[in-house]
Amino acid sequence: MALKDAQTVKTAPIVAAGLIGGYLTARETGIRPLGGVVLGLAGVYAGRTWLAKSGPATTAALAALYGLGFGASHPLAKKIGAWPAVFAVTAATAAAAHFAVDLDESLE
């Protein structure tokens, strides 16, 4: 299977798919590690584009935000509910990816 060139990939949708898809996979299968696989694969795929387009510092910052968003959704879910928490951290993380990496290509 050939992957798209990292320079052409929009990462905000991948971030959203990883966070929402990871949660949904874990919830529907009852296998939390399987949700982690979805989360991890999406993170790696987005990360290769972040690295190719913006370098290691931006990649590290976005990867940390992605991981922290996942972690923050758990305590946030106790306050506002699971789906609202997942959507909130997804929106914040996808927006960060869009503005830090994806937007540059949109302006050309």
Protein Blocks (a to p, Z undefined) as FASTA:
>chain_A
ZZddfklpcfklmmmmmmmmmmmmmmmnopaklmmmmmmmmmmmmmmmmmmmnojmlmmm
mmmmmmmmmmmmmmmmmmnojklmmmmmmmmmmmmmmmmmmmmmmmZZ
